[in-house]
């Protein structure tokens, strides 16, 4: 449960590019600041100029110039809404809430860093070889906003830092400082008196934290269970420390140098600017580079330049960066955005996953390969993959087809010598040179009935949990069955002295093409698995307009749908072929409803057919035909909560039909042709993909709850829902697999709380004889358990046992 909670918190993440300001200033950017109340970004430049931008659209709001040197740091005092800025010319300025000058003071030293202690109204200022702490005076009773003449005038730590104090961070009661002297100091905020003045006492001094100057430091103060400190220096390394100053990890993968980094608490990742045009992303818990698995959007018309500075403002949920062209780049956290990206290498046509742990995701590619993705154990971001090539599947297909031909010939011919002679003559005929005009005797194109597509992509995938079998329908008219190596599984079970089947043992045993089912004349577009009968059955359909029934237990053909028209012909094959026609167009998608024992399939003839399922092809009776779409029906689905069918088409609409198919309940328009459809039963939503856009609809109101945009213009080919990880997974034509947060409608939580309170009220009102008529959520169980003491008093009167009732 703890692992699942941690995983669900990670899933709420996505940083998406918001805007880029290209024309900022003629001088480089030296510091970033933020005004959380006005939702503004402040940029300090090397000539002392400060520019203020709107954090939502990047519009320039104001320009001020109160400094003459580099702007080194900003600090925001939230209560009076003052913005402090510091410069290496020794000046310190306080800007009012409207942006005007409120106070200005010049120190005899260059100011390099600022830190605000809001709880005590103190400001901590870092100079070269010293740190001063001053009490703040909002009303300027003493004449200045800083009380220079107060008894809290100076906290002198000159003997501890002997160079520039570059970074200071206050966490709870401790102050962390780092500087160019390669040192990290940890102080207690509660001062200890020595004579007539107070001096900050260091808890720990790390004298050689880095080989060179320390230029950046962040702290994870958003996690209560395991906070940590990260520092980076000119020695091209990032180090992770505990808050006690003990080293934890060291990252040495920055050959181009390191200039800045920031921590993104929403994604629990560390972004590092290391000489590239985009940040490198690291997992601070394992120090692994996960840049390949986390997509960072960056849209810029100019040639990409290396990043110089990075910062994150948690109150605004935005990350800011500057590059060598002095651009301001802003990313914003989007909880509905892409949480991770996997590079499939080829167009992702179909997706499926296994519910057993370890959870696996299978992706069928355009080149005929299948990739198995599994999340690495070291962290929650990295994924490992295995490739099952199309060549392996073809070898299995050739082996099975050759074996069947041999059996067929042996059944027809008992004489081995005659069989051998026929084989030799066939080989000689094959080697005979053909006439130059032989090609003109071949028709230019085969009939549609037996047309073979030249592509070999996997259009549909289903994983059968009961028998650990992956089913993949291909454009080469075959259905491939992939499974774990049975011999290796038995050997491992014998070694472990176990008689049951363990999913982990299966995955260790390996995965290979186990069988090939061929019987279709053209592209196989869809397969559905049907359980609940004596055997596990599978239906398949494709461009040949036929529906075939397969027994997955024996992995053999059972029957074909024979509900087509009866024609008069002397050839029985023609009569049977006409009987096997299940529709007037190519079958494009298929879905099964276990509640009604019916299956529906959408076709290129703009219709959706609903039939009763039976293992016999002569009993697949037509229930109804759904008419309403004006173009090919590309996707169909079943919504158990509403007892309804759903169909989507290339006419840029999707329709909801009653269970019996007699009424079109809802018809909605979408931005374009529908390329993928997914029914999320857990959250009662439907995911519809059109082009590079995914829209999530609530099935009760049919209002859009979320919108997900895939970066780029690639079409989304497939979408699946993984409730165990609270994720949607989409596969696109550009070869990427994107991970998204699942939809959680705002009103759903309120409805669940209302339902929980009603359960508790009914229980307390009706006493021990009350039986919950609905499934009670975890919140209800906690509430019921907490009310045990109150109910115990009532049960003492009736004589009932409250513990038994609660159980």
N, C-alpha and C positions, 0 to 999 in steps of 0.2 A: 504493500500500500504506500509506503514511504517513497519507493522508487517510482510508482505511478504518479504520485503527487508531484514529485520533482520533475518528471517527464512532462506532465501537463503544464507546469509553470514554464518550462522551456518552450513549449509549443506556442506560447503567446508572444511571438516575436516576428518582427520584420521591419527592416529599415529600408525605406524607399526614397529615391532621389526626389527632392521637393523642388529645388530651383538652383540656378547658378547665376551669380552676379559677375559678369566678366569685366566690366569697367568700374573698378573700385577706386583706385588711386594710382598716382605715379610712383609711390614708394612701396616697398614690401610691407606685408602685414606682420606685426610683431606681437599682438595680443588679442584675445577674444574675451568678451564679457556679455552678460545678459541681464535684462530687466524683466523679471518674471511677472510683474504686475501689468506692465505695458506690453508684454510679449514682444520684446525688441532684442535685437542682436547688436552689440557694440563691437566695433573693430578699431583697434589702435594701430597706427602706422609708425614707421621709423622717423618721421619728421614731426611727431607730436600731434598729428591730426586724429580726431576721433569721429567716426561716422556711425550713424544709427540706422538700422534697417528693420523693416517689419519682418517678423520671423515666418509669416504665412506666405507672403508673395514676393519678398525681396525688394520692396520699394524703399528708396532712400527717404528717410524722414528728416534727418538733421545732420549738420556738420559743425563741429566745434574744434577750436585750436587754442588750448590753454597751456600746452606744454611746448618745449623747444627740443627735447630729446626723444629717444625711443619710448614708446608706451610699453611698460613692462608688465603691468597687471591691472586687473579690475576686481572690485569687491562690492557686493550689493547689500546695503542695510535695509532689510525689508520693512521694519516697523515705521520709520519715517520716510521710506522710499527714496533714500539717497544712494547715488552711485559714486563710489570712490574710484579714482584712476591715479596711477603712479607712473613716474617717468625716471629715466636714469639721469636727468638733469637735476634731480632732488626735489622736484615739485610734486605736490599731492593735491588733488582737486576733488571736491564734492559737488556733484551735479544734482539739482533738485528734481522732483518728479516730472516737471515739465521740460527738463533738459537744460535749464538755465544754470549759470554759475551760482553756487550757494556759498562756497568757502574755498579758499586756496592758501596753501602754505608751502614754504620752501625749506627743506632740510639741508643741513650741511653735507649730507652724503647722498649718493645715488640710491634711489629706492628700487629694489629688485623684485619684491614679492609682498603680497597683502593677504591677510587672513582675518576673518571676522568671527568673534565669539559673541553671538547674538544673545545668549543667555545671560551674560554678564555685561553686555554693552561695552565690549572691549574690541579694539582693533590691534592686530599684531602685524608689525612692519618688519620686513627683512631687508637688511643692508648688507654691506660687505663686512664680514667678520663680526656681526652683531645683530641682535634681534631686540626690538623695543615693543613693549605692550603699553597701550594708553587706554584710559577710560574715555568713553565718548559722551559728549554733552549735546543733545539734540537742540536744546534751546539756546545754546551758545551763551550761557550765563557768564562763563569765564572769558568771553570774547572770542573764543575759538570753539570749533566743534570737537576738538581734542583738548582734554584737560592736561595741559603741560605742567601746571603747578600743583597737581594733586599728589597724594602720597603714592599713587600707583603710577608714578611718572615713568619709571624705567625698570625694565627687567633685562639686565645686562648678561648676555651669554657670550661675550667676546672671547673668552678663553676656550670655547668649544668649537666654534666655526672660525676658520682663519681665512676664508675666501667668500665669494658671493653666495648668499643664501638664495637659491633659485626657486625652491618650492617649499610651501608650508601647507599642511592639512591638519585640521582639527577634527578629532573623532572622539566623541564622548568626553572623557576627562583627560585625554592625552593629545599632545601636539607633536606631529611628525615633521621634521625639517630635513631638507637635503640641499646640497650645494656643490659648487665647483671644486671643493676640497675633497670630494669623493666620500664624504661622510654622511651618515644618517643618524640623526639624534632624535631621541624619544623623551619628551618632557611630560611631567604631570602639571596640569593646569593649576591645581591648588599650590600656591607659592609657599615657600618656607622662609621665614624671616631670618636675616642675618644683620644684626645691628639696627640701624635706622631705615634700611631699605629692604625690599624683597627681591629675591633672586629665584628664577626658575631652576629647579634641580633636574638634571637629566636622569631618566631612569636607565637609559642605555645609550652607549655611543659606539656605532659601528664605524671604525676609522677607515677601513678599506672596503667599502661596499662595492665599488666599481674600480676598474683600472684607470679610468679617466673621469672627467667631470660628469656629474649627474644633471641631466637637463629636464627630466620629466618624472612625475610621481603621481600615482592615483591610489585610491583606497576603496575597497569594496565595503562600504558601510550600509549596503542595502540588504545584506544577508546576516541574520542573527546567529546562525548555526556555525558558520565558518568564515569570518571576515579575514581579509588578507591585504597586503600592501604590495604594490608593484612599482619598480623603479627602472629607469632606462638612462643610459649614458652614451657618451661619444665612443665608448669601447664596443659599440655595435651589439650590445647584449641587453636583455630584459630579465630582471630577477624578480621572483615572487617571494615575499617574506610573510611570516606570521606577524601578528601585531605585537608580539614580544621581541621581534627582531631576529628571529631564526630563519635562515634561508630554506626555501621549499623547492622551487624550480629555477632553472636557468634556461633561457632561450637564446641560442646562438645561431640564428638563421637569417642574418641581415648583412649580406656581403656588401650592399650598396650604402650602408650606413643607416643610422636611426636618428630621426629628428624630433618625433613626438608620438604619443599614443594616448588613447582614452579608453575608458571602460564603459560598455553599454550594459546597464543592469537589466534592461528589458530582455535582452538576448543572452545575457551572461557570457559575453564574449569581450575580447580585448582587441581593439583596432590599433594597428601600428602603421605609422607613416615611415617607410623605409626605402625611399628612393624610387617608388613605383607610382603609377598614376591612380591607383586605387588602394585602399587600405588592405593590409594583410590581416586576416582574422585568426585569432588564437583562442583556444579553450584554456582559461587560466587554471583550471583544476588539473589538467593533464599536460599543459604546455605543448599541445599538438596544434599544428597548423591546419585549420579547417576551412581555408579560403576556397577550396574546390567544392565544398558542400554548402556554403552560404553565399547566395547571390547578392552582390551589392550593385544596385543600379547606378549608372553614371552616364548621363547623356550630355555630350558636349560637341559642338560643331568644330571646335578648334583641335589641333593636335594635342593629344594628352600629355600633360607635363607632370612631373613628380610632385607628390604632396609634401608640404613643408610643416604645417601645423595641424593638429587635430584637437578637438575638445567636444565634450558632451554635456548638455544642460538637461538634467533629469526633470526639472520642473516644467520645461517646455517639450520634453521628449524629442529633442532634435540633436543631431550631431553636425558640427561645423568643421570645415577644413579650408585650407588655403594651399595653392600650388605655386609653382615657380612663375606662372604668368599673373600672379596676384589676383586670381579668381577667388570668389567666395562660393563655396560649395556647401549645400545644406541637404541633409537627409532627415527624414522624419519617421518616427516609429508609427507603424500601421499594424494593428493587431489582426487585420484581415489580409495582410499581405503574405507573400511567399516566405516560408520559414526555412527553406532549404532547397537546394538544387543538386540533382545528380546528372552527370553527363553520361547518357546512354550510348553515345557514339553514332547512332543511326536513328532515323525517325521512329518514335515510340508509337506503335499502332494499338497495342492492347496491354492491359494491366490486370493482375490478380494478386492475391496474397494468401498466406496461410495463417490461421488463427492460433495454431499451436506455437508454443515457445521453443526455440527462438523464432520470432516472427520473420517470415521471408516475403519479399515482394518480387514478383516475376514480371518482366517486361518483354513483350514480343516486338522485335524490330522489323524494319522494312527489308533488311538484307537476309531475313530468314533465321537470324540468331535469336536466342532467348538469354536474357541476363537475369541472374538471381542476385538480388540485393539483400544484404544483411547488415544491420547496424553493428558497428564495432563495439567491443566490450569496454574499450579504454575511455570513450566519452560518448556523449549523446549526439554528436554531430557527424562523425566520420562513418562512412559506409564501405563495406567490402563487397566485391561482386565476382561472380563466376559466370563464364560464357559457355553456353551450349550451342555449338555451331550447327548450321544447316547441313553441313557436310555429314555430320554424324547421323542426322535424321535421314538423309538420303541413303546412306549406307545401310541403315536398318530397313528402309523401304525396299531397296534392291534385294536385300537378303530375303525378306519375307515374300516378295513377289516371285523371286526365283524359286523359292521353296514350294510355293503353291503351284507354279507351272510344272515342276518336277512331279509333284503328287498327282496332278491332273493327267499328265502324260502316262505315268505309271499305271494309273487306273484304266486308261484306254488301251494301253499296249502292255501285254504280258511278256512279249519276247524282247529280251535285253539287246540281242544283236540287231534286231530291227530298229530299236530306239537309237542305238549307236550309229547305225547307217544314216538315219534321218538327221541326226545331229551333224554328221560330217557334211551331208549335202546342203544343209542350211548354212553351215559355215562357208562352204565354197560359193554358194549363191551370194552371200554377204560380201565376199571379197571380189566378186566379178565387177569389173569397171562398168559404170553406168553410161548410157548414151548422153551426149551433150544436150539432147532435146528432152531428156527425161523430166527435167523440172517443169516444162510447159504442160505436162500431163497432170500435174498436181493442182488442185483448186487453190486460188489465191487466199481464201479464208475458209476455215472450217465452219460448219453449221453452229449456230448459237448453242445448240443442245450439248455439244461436246467441245465447246471452245475452251482451250487451255490458256490461262493467263500467264504472261511471261514473268510476272512478279512473284516473289516467294515470301511475302510478308505474312506475319501471324496476325490475323484480323480479330480473333476472339480467343480468350484464355479463361479457363475455369479450373480451380483447384478443388478436388474432392477430398475433404478431410477424413472421411470414413476409411478410405483405402490409400491415402497419401498419394494421389495421382494427379498430375498436371495434364490437362487437356488443352491442346492448341490446334485451332483450325487455321489452315494455310490457304494462300491464294493458288497453290499448285494442285488444288482439289483433294488434298489429303488431310487427315486428322491424326496428329501425332500425340502419343501417350508417353509422358515422361514420368519416371518414378525412381525411387531409391533402389540401389542395387540389392536384390533379394539375397543373393549369396553372402554378400558382405554383412547384411543385417543379421542373418542367421549365425554367422561366425562371431559377430560381436555379442549377440545375445547368449551364445554358448559360452563365450569367454566370461561374460558377466554373470552367468548362471541365472538368467532371467527367462521367463517364459512369455511375458507380455511384450508388447510393441511400444517402444519409447521413441518419442519424436526426436529427441536429441541423438539417440543411437542411429536413427534413420539418416539424419543429416550428416553424421560422421561417415556413414557408409558410402555416400556419394550419390550422384544423380545422373541418370542417363536415359536415352530414348529406349523405351521398353517395347513399344508396339506401334504399328502404323495401320490406321483404318482407312481403306480406300473403297469408294463406291459411288462417290459423286462424280459428275462429268465435268464440273467447272469449279469456280472459286467457292470455297466454303466460308460463309460470312459469320455464322452464328452457331453456338452450341449451348444447350441447357442441360443440367443434370437434375434428375428426378429421383427422389428417395421416398421411402414410405411404403414401397411394394416389397414383394418377395426378393427382388433383385434391385440393384441400382441401375437405372436406365439413363440413356442420353439421347436427346434429339439433336439433329443437325440439319441445317438448311443453307442454301446458297443460290448461286446464279442459275443453276439448272432447274429451279422451281420445284425441287423435290425435298421431302422431309423423310429422313431415315431414322430408324430406331435401332439403338445399340444396347447390348448388355455389357455393362462395365465390369461385372464380376468375372465373366468369361472373356471379355474383350472381343466379342463377336457381333456380327450383324444379325439383327432379329427380323426386321421387316421394314417396309417402306409404306408411307401413307398412300393408300389406294382408294381415295375418295374422288378421283377425277372423273371426267366424262368417259362413257363407254362408246367406243367407235367400232365400226364394222370393218374387219380386216382378216385376211387369211393368215397373216403373220401374227402369232401370239406375242412376239416381242413388241410389236407396234401397239397391240391392245394394252399390254402391261405398261408400256411407256406412257401411253395416254392416261391410264388410270393413276399413275404416280404424279401427275401434274397437280400440285397443291394450290396454285394461284396463277394469275395471269402475268406476273412480273417476277423479277429476281427478288429472292428473300434477302433482306438487308439486316434484320435484327430479330431476335426472338427472346421471349421471357416466359417464365412458368409461374403460375399462382398455385401454391400448395393448398390454400384455403378453398379454392373452387375446383382444384384438380383440372385446370384448364391452362392452355398455353396460347399466347398471342404472338403473331409475327407480322412485321411491317414489310411492305414490298414496294418495288419501283412502280407498280401500277396505281400508287396513291391510296391504297387501301390497307386496312389492318384486319387480319382474320383471327378469329377466336375459335379454338377447337378443344374438345374434350380429349384428355389423354387416356390412352390404353396401350398396353404392350402389343396389341394387334393393330396392324396398319389398316385393317378394314373397319375399325371401330373408332377412328379419329374423326368423330362427327363434327361437322361445322355448327358452331353455336350462333355466331353472329358475324357480320362484316361491318367494320366501322368506316363510314364514309364522311369526308369533310375536308381532307387535305387536298391541296391543289398541286402538289408536287410529290416527289418520292418521299416515303416515310422511312427515315433513316434510323430512328431509335424508338423503342417501346419499353415500358416499364410497368411495374405493379406496385400500388400503394396499399399495403395491408390495413393501415389505420382508417382509410376511407373506403376500403373495398372497391377501389377504382383502378382502371387502366389509364396509362398515360402514354401518349404518342407524340413524337416530334418529327418535323419534316424540313425539307429544304425550302419550303415556302415561308420560312422565317416565323413559324408559329409552333406552339405545342398545345395539345388538347387533352383534357381530362374527361374520361368516359365512365359511366356507371358500370358496375360489375357485370351486369348482363349485357352491356353494350347497346342498350336501347336509347341512351340519352347522352348527349355531349354536355357535361356538367360545366366545363370551363374551357375557354379558348383565349390564349394570350399570345401577343406578338413579342418577338425578340429581335435584337439588332440584325441578325443574319441567319443563314442556314444553320440548323442545329447539327453539330458534329459529335456531341457526347451528352450522355444523360446518366444521372445517378440519383437513386432514391435513398435518402438518409433516414432510416426508420428510427434511429435513436433520438434525433432532434426534430423529427417530423418536418423535414424540409426536402426540397428537390433541387438538385444542382443541374443547371442547364448550361452547356458550353456552346458558344457561337464564335468562331474565329479564335482570337486570343483572349476572349472574355468569358469568365464564368460568373453566372448569376445564381444566387441562392434564393429560392422562393419558399415562403411558409405555406404549408399545404392547407391551412385553415383559412387564411385570409388571402393567399396568393399575392402577397406583397413581397417586394424584393427586400431581403434581410441583409445581404452582403453582395459585394462585387469584387471579383478578383481579376486583375489584369496580368497576363503573362508578358514578361519583358520581351519586346520584339513583336514581329508580325506573324509568328508561327501559329498554325491552326492546332487547337487542342483536339487530339484524336480519341482520348479515353480518359475517364474519371472514375475513381473508385473511392469508397469511404472505408477507413480503418477505425472502427470505434474504439478498439483497444488502445490506440494512440491518440484519439481525438483529432484525426487528420483526414484531409482529402489529399489524394495523390492524383496528379494529372500528367499525362504523357503528350508531348507536342511533336509536331513535324520537324522541328529544329534539332531533335535528338536530346532534349532535356526532359527530366522528370522533376516536377515541382511538388513540394510539400506545402500544404496550407492548413491553417487552423479550421477546425470544423465550426459550423454555425451554431451559435447559442443565442436564440432570440431573446430580447430583453424581457418580454412579457412571460417567457417560459419560467424563469426563476420565480416571478411573482405568483404564477399559477401553482407551481410546486409548493411554495410556502403556504398558500391558501389551502391546498389539499392536505398538507402535513398538519396544519392547525385543526382542520376539520376532523382528521383521524384521531388526534389527541382529544378533542372535545367529545367525539362520539364514545371514545373509550372511557373517559372519566364520567360521562353521563350514564352509560348503559351498564357499567360495572363488569364483573367477570364473565357474564354471559355474552358479552359483545364479541363477535368475530369480525375481523377486518375483511371487508368485502373487496378491497383493492390491495394491490401491492404497496406496502408501506416503504417509503424511502428511508435512507439512513438517518436523515434529520428527524423523521417521525419516531424511529426507534430510540434515538437519543432522548427525545422529548418524553416518550412513554416511560423509558427507564428512569428519567429524572422525577417523574410523577409517582414512582413506586411508593415513596415514603408517605405521600398524601393519601394514596389509595389504601395503604396498609391499615390506616385508622378505620376506614370504612369496612374493610374486609374482616376486621376483628369482630364487627357486629354481626356480619352475615355468616362468618365461619369459613369463608373461602380462602384459599391460599393465593396470595397475590403473585408469588413467583411462578406458580404453575400457569396462572392466567396470562402473565406477560410472555412466558415461553410459548 
